[in-house]
Every structure is written in structure tokens, then in C-alpha cells.
Amino acid sequence: MSDDVGDAEAVSQTPVAQRAVESVAAGVDVVLTVSPADAAPISPALADRAGGDEAFARRVTESAGRVLALGEWFGQLTC
């Protein structure tokens, strides 16, 4: 799980969407941000990268599987 990618002073010159993509590529399963304005570009950036990078797409799928498994373990999935 990342820290708030929108409030990362050390990498403030890097666009938030790029920070999110780089975080997932590095192994983060859940990207956090507290600002709705920062959140808006993240999903499209992840989808764009996954659409052109098969290894990254597998990484996103693996992350989603881990997050869903954790939700199921905590009884949060009802379907």
C-alpha cells in the first residue's frame, strides 16, 4: 500500500498519475491519495500502461486478486 501519492513532496515534480503507475510497477497493490483531483488521472494512467504493457497488465491483475482475496478473508465480499 502506498502513502498518499498526491502529497509526496520529494517527488512533487512528477505527475500524480506517473507516481501511481511507478508505484504499482514497483509492487504496490493499493495506491492511496486523499485528493479527488489527484485520484481522477490515476485509473486512466494505470489502464493506459496496462493496455500497452503485458507484464504491467499481469501485475495489475495480480494486485487486484490480492486485494479481493483480502476483502474476502475479512468477509467484505458478498458476491
DOMAR-439163 format. One line per 8 residues: their letters; for each residue x, y, z of N, C-alpha, C. Coordinates in nm, 4 decimals, decimal comma. Example, Ala and Ser with C-alpha at 12.3 -4.5 7.8 and 13.67 -1.06 7.14 Angstrom:
# residues 2
as) 1,3190/-0,5690/0,7800/1,2300/-0,4500/0,7800/1,3200/-0,3300/0,7800 ~ 1,2850/-0,2250/0,7080/1,3670/-0,1060/0,7140/1,2900/0,0030/0,7870
This chain:
# residues 79
msddvgda) 0,0854/-0,1166/0,0000/0,0000/0,0000/0,0000/0,0900/0,1228/0,0000 ~ 0,0553/0,2176/-0,0836/0,1349/0,3397/-0,0903/0,0935/0,4381/0,0181 ~ 0,1756/0,5362/0,0364/0,1379/0,6542/0,1124/0,0596/0,7422/0,0143 ~ 0,0174/0,8580/0,0547/-0,0574/0,9496/-0,0324/0,0317/0,9943/-0,1481 ~ 0,0048/0,9432/-0,2689/0,0882/0,9784/-0,3840/0,0697/1,1234/-0,4262 ~ -0,0385/1,1853/-0,3856/-0,0616/1,3249/-0,4204/0,0106/1,4216/-0,3305 ~ 0,0548/1,3754/-0,2153/0,1165/1,4636/-0,1176/0,2616/1,4230/-0,0912 ~ 0,3267/1,3778/-0,1951/0,4645/1,3315/-0,1820/0,5595/1,4434/-0,2228
eavsqtpv) 0,6060/1,5176/-0,1256/0,6897/1,6355/-0,1507/0,8178/1,6005/-0,2269 ~ 0,8785/1,4886/-0,1942/1,0064/1,4525/-0,2554/0,9974/1,4327/-0,4065 ~ 0,8783/1,3970/-0,4549/0,8603/1,3745/-0,5992/0,7533/1,4676/-0,6568 ~ 0,7424/1,5849/-0,5990/0,6356/1,6776/-0,6387/0,6454/1,7219/-0,7845 ~ 0,7604/1,7062/-0,8468/0,7750/1,7438/-0,9879/0,7249/1,6344/-1,0823 ~ 0,6951/1,5166/-1,0285/0,6446/1,4050/-1,1084/0,4926/1,4043/-1,1019 ~ 0,4233/1,3975/-1,2169/0,2769/1,3965/-1,2148/0,2223/1,2808/-1,1296 ~ 0,1108/1,3069/-1,0636/0,0498/1,2088/-0,9732/0,0222/1,0772/-1,0445
aqravesv) -0,0296/1,0813/-1,1651/-0,0603/0,9578/-1,2384/0,0665/0,8759/-1,2618 ~ 0,1760/0,9429/-1,2940/0,3030/0,8724/-1,3149/0,3522/0,8115/-1,1845 ~ 0,3345/0,8826/-1,0742/0,3733/0,8281/-0,9433/0,2965/0,6999/-0,9155 ~ 0,1670/0,7008/-0,9456/0,0833/0,5829/-0,9216/0,1288/0,4653/-1,0070 ~ 0,1528/0,4906/-1,1346/0,1973/0,3837/-1,2252/0,3308/0,3273/-1,1778 ~ 0,4226/0,4135/-1,1413/0,5536/0,3674/-1,0948/0,5411/0,2901/-0,9632 ~ 0,4477/0,3298/-0,8786/0,4259/0,2588/-0,7527/0,3770/0,1170/-0,7777 ~ 0,2796/0,1031/-0,8662/0,2278/-0,0302/-0,8982/0,3359/-0,1145/-0,9650
aagvdvvl) 0,4106/-0,0553/-1,0556/0,5192/-0,1285/-1,1216/0,6228/-0,1775/-1,0205 ~ 0,6390/-0,1025/-0,9125/0,7363/-0,1393/-0,8092/0,6824/-0,2404/-0,7083 ~ 0,5521/-0,2729/-0,7180/0,4973/-0,3755/-0,6304/0,3849/-0,3333/-0,5392 ~ 0,3436/-0,2080/-0,5456/0,2338/-0,1605/-0,4613/0,1023/-0,2174/-0,5133 ~ 0,0185/-0,2690/-0,4241/-0,1123/-0,3223/-0,4629/-0,2231/-0,2184/-0,4519 ~ -0,2106/-0,1252/-0,3598/-0,3140/-0,0238/-0,3361/-0,2471/0,1134/-0,3364 ~ -0,2903/0,1995/-0,4274/-0,2369/0,3352/-0,4370/-0,3337/0,4290/-0,3659 ~ -0,2819/0,5047/-0,2700/-0,3660/0,5949/-0,1920/-0,3443/0,7400/-0,2322
tvspadaa) -0,4522/0,8165/-0,2302/-0,4471/0,9611/-0,2387/-0,5692/1,0155/-0,1684 ~ -0,5559/1,1287/-0,1049/-0,6676/1,1861/-0,0310/-0,7433/1,2902/-0,1119 ~ -0,6870/1,3332/-0,2222/-0,7484/1,4376/-0,3032/-0,8226/1,3797/-0,4232 ~ -0,9536/1,4079/-0,4357/-1,0265/1,3614/-0,5542/-0,9643/1,4110/-0,6848 ~ -0,9103/1,5305/-0,6839/-0,8469/1,5834/-0,8054/-0,7235/1,5017/-0,8425 ~ -0,6508/1,4537/-0,7433/-0,5347/1,3687/-0,7707/-0,5773/1,2292/-0,8143 ~ -0,6904/1,1815/-0,7631/-0,7363/1,0467/-0,7955/-0,7837/1,0343/-0,9404 ~ -0,8403/1,1401/-0,9939/-0,9006/1,1350/-1,1278/-0,8078/1,0810/-1,2360
pispalad) -0,6824/1,1210/-1,2448/-0,5982/1,0713/-1,3547/-0,5345/0,9344/-1,3300 ~ -0,5479/0,8814/-1,2095/-0,4766/0,7575/-1,1768/-0,5308/0,6364/-1,2525 ~ -0,6602/0,6132/-1,2480/-0,7165/0,4953/-1,3158/-0,6875/0,4947/-1,4652 ~ -0,7105/0,6071/-1,5354/-0,6770/0,6074/-1,6788/-0,5283/0,5811/-1,7047 ~ -0,4414/0,6327/-1,6191/-0,2975/0,6102/-1,6381/-0,2620/0,4631/-1,6199 ~ -0,3212/0,4007/-1,5186/-0,2964/0,2573/-1,4976/-0,3503/0,1757/-1,6146 ~ -0,4699/0,2089/-1,6616/-0,5293/0,1366/-1,7749/-0,4485/0,1565/-1,9023 ~ -0,4015/0,2783/-1,9255/-0,3204/0,3047/-2,0444/-0,1919/0,2236/-2,0433
raggdeaf) -0,1252/0,2229/-1,9299/0,0001/0,1463/-1,9190/-0,0273/-0,0026/-1,9355 ~ -0,1338/-0,0513/-1,8727/-0,1674/-0,1941/-1,8830/-0,2037/-0,2321/-2,0260 ~ -0,2665/-0,1400/-2,0979/-0,3044/-0,1676/-2,2367/-0,1861/-0,1838/-2,3299 ~ -0,0736/-0,1244/-2,2942/0,0432/-0,1324/-2,3808/0,1590/-0,2120/-2,3240 ~ 0,1399/-0,2723/-2,2092/0,2491/-0,3425/-2,1415/0,1931/-0,4676/-2,0754 ~ 0,2152/-0,5814/-2,1398/0,1570/-0,7074/-2,0918/0,2038/-0,7438/-1,9511 ~ 0,3286/-0,7198/-1,9212/0,3799/-0,7515/-1,7869/0,3129/-0,6625/-1,6816 ~ 0,2937/-0,5358/-1,7144/0,2268/-0,4457/-1,6211/0,0811/-0,4872/-1,6036
arrvtesa) 0,0164/-0,5277/-1,7103/-0,1231/-0,5739/-1,7019/-0,1333/-0,6945/-1,6085 ~ -0,0380/-0,7865/-1,6183/-0,0367/-0,9022/-1,5266/-0,0176/-0,8550/-1,3833 ~ 0,0677/-0,7572/-1,3653/0,0940/-0,7017/-1,2316/-0,0327/-0,6432/-1,1708 ~ -0,1094/-0,5672/-1,2512/-0,2352/-0,5083/-1,2040/-0,3356/-0,6183/-1,1702 ~ -0,3438/-0,7200/-1,2543/-0,4348/-0,8319/-1,2298/-0,3972/-0,9051/-1,1011 ~ -0,2685/-0,9258/-1,0804/-0,2230/-0,9905/-0,9569/-0,2577/-0,9054/-0,8348 ~ -0,2363/-0,7751/-0,8452/-0,2697/-0,6850/-0,7343/-0,4182/-0,6903/-0,7028 ~ -0,5003/-0,6827/-0,8066/-0,6454/-0,6872/-0,7865/-0,6853/-0,8183/-0,7180
grvlalge) -0,6234/-0,9276/-0,7597/-0,6524/-1,0567/-0,6973/-0,6180/-1,0581/-0,5494 ~ -0,5033/-1,0002/-0,5138/-0,4644/-0,9960/-0,3723/-0,5594/-0,9084/-0,2913 ~ -0,5979/-0,7954/-0,3467/-0,6890/-0,7049/-0,2757/-0,8251/-0,7715/-0,2573 ~ -0,8752/-0,8369/-0,3603/-1,0038/-0,9066/-0,3489/-0,9956/-1,0232/-0,2503 ~ -0,8861/-1,0969/-0,2529/-0,8696/-1,2082/-0,1589/-0,8694/-1,1583/-0,0147 ~ -0,8049/-1,0469/0,0083/-0,8035/-0,9893/0,1426/-0,9441/-0,9458/0,1852 ~ -1,0169/-0,8843/0,0917/-1,1541/-0,8459/0,1212/-1,2415/-0,9658/0,1537 ~ -1,2200/-1,0738/0,0792/-1,2961/-1,1961/0,1048/-1,2591/-1,2535/0,2416
wfgqltc) -1,1312/-1,2533/0,2740/-1,0857/-1,3056/0,4022/-1,1494/-1,2308/0,5185 ~ -1,1696/-1,0995/0,5011/-1,2335/-1,0182/0,6047/-1,3851/-1,0187/0,5947 ~ -1,4403/-1,0984/0,5036/-1,5849/-1,1086/0,4907/-1,6507/-0,9904/0,4249 ~ -1,5747/-0,9150/0,3445/-1,6267/-0,7952/0,2813/-1,6858/-0,8207/0,1425 ~ -1,6622/-0,9378/0,0849/-1,7188/-0,9697/-0,0465/-1,8435/-1,0542/-0,0277 ~ -1,9524/-1,0093/-0,0862/-2,0774/-1,0826/-0,0699/-2,1274/-1,1444/-0,2002 ~ -2,0518/-1,1294/-0,3069/-2,0969/-1,1877/-0,4342/-2,0159/-1,3090/-0,4715
